[in-house]
Amino acid sequence: MDVPFFDLGAVNARYADELKAAAARVIDSGWYILGEELAAFEREFAAYCGAAHAVGVGNGMDALTLILRAYRSLGALAEGDEVIVPGNTFIASLLAVSESGLVPVPVEPDPATFNIDPVRVEEAIGPRTRAIMAVHLYGQLADMPALAAIARQHGLLLIEDAAQAHGAAWDGRKAGSLGDAAGFSFFPAKNLGALGDGGAVVTGDAALAERVAALRNYGSRVKYEHPLCGVNSRLDEMQAAMLRVKLRHLDEEIARRREVARRYRQGIDHARIALPGVADEDRHAWHLFVVRCPQRDALQRHLRAHGIHSQVHYPVPPHRQPAYAGLKHGPLPLTERLHGDVLSLPMGPALSDEAVARVIVACQSFGAAP
Ligand SMILES: *Cc1c(COP(=O)(O)O)cnc(C)c1O
């Protein structure tokens, strides 16, 4: 039997009874948008993150976009302001910036952790820079204390793209509580996944939370009163109910991901396969286990021949996409090299010890005579 890259069906099957009971509760309630399930999930997720406020929205990209729009609406950002972003990230991080009338400025990562390099951030600060968007890539927290010090010194907003990092913690403080505001995604395959699209803005800033809550609902606080030009981007009652079930199991799932990562890091010892750097166990929620290999495509084919499915996150960096043909940026050689040599091994809470062992054996035999 093949080792799948990520078996979402197996993950959710473990909670099928709880999910079905929650779905039945929502169906029977007769209330499907902006109701008690959402209010309860927002309280529970804010508490989980150790932040004062969570506001459910339609998806992760909207969470980031609504943070930036809310800051614009509050006067903290203006059209054409620059937001420093990592060069190596999923394109949604940059799209949220562009979508908000702001300019993304991609900078290079620290190749050991794949996360934005604070030294490069400081170099990229110019007269129009107003914010830093840190992405906790693959589930590992960016160096938030260093970024917060830079943000404070230069009067910049610090925003977390926490779409991959639910539950990762820095000295006990979780993703979502480490900057001015954080955007989370509950896309089904994320560490905390709904059974459809979903997202949340998490923040300690009451004014920002209130503004996002209005903007997600046509810019309205009171029905048919519209002081703001908003959008329709809400987390519905059904997804909120599913997420309340999944949130109760998140910590045990992260514990299993950490155990899988520990086994990979102990078992894979190969001259041409570089393991991911981990500064501290708690800081990594292991959304993805990403190795680097100069013969990446050959490694992927080798694993596939052994029945093991892997993926590339991501094959083309945002600044090389046609969508960003007009983007101004400095040289990004590290970012480009990473996109050519990264490979994500199977990872997930439902991965068995036996499957992990097979992945390790297959990696170890890479390049050996058949
Ligand atoms: C998934 C993801 C997003 C977007 O979330 P959606 O819910 O799919 O819109 C943004 N940033 C990162 C880093 C992501 O992984």
The ligand as a Gaussian input file, in Angstrom:
#p B3LYP/6-31G(d) Opt

LIG

0 1
 C       -3.118000      28.355000       3.228000
 C       -2.345000      29.596000       3.344000
 C       -2.931000      30.863000       3.161000
 C       -4.320000      31.053000       2.635000
 O       -5.322000      30.415000       3.352000
 P       -6.688000      30.024000       2.587000
 O       -7.612000      29.643000       3.698000
 O       -6.382000      28.895000       1.676000
 O       -7.142000      31.249000       1.874000
 C       -2.157000      31.969000       3.395000
 N       -0.871000      31.872000       3.767000
 C       -0.267000      30.688000       3.944000
 C        1.160000      30.654000       4.376000
 C       -0.976000      29.517000       3.717000
 O       -0.365000      28.338000       3.876000

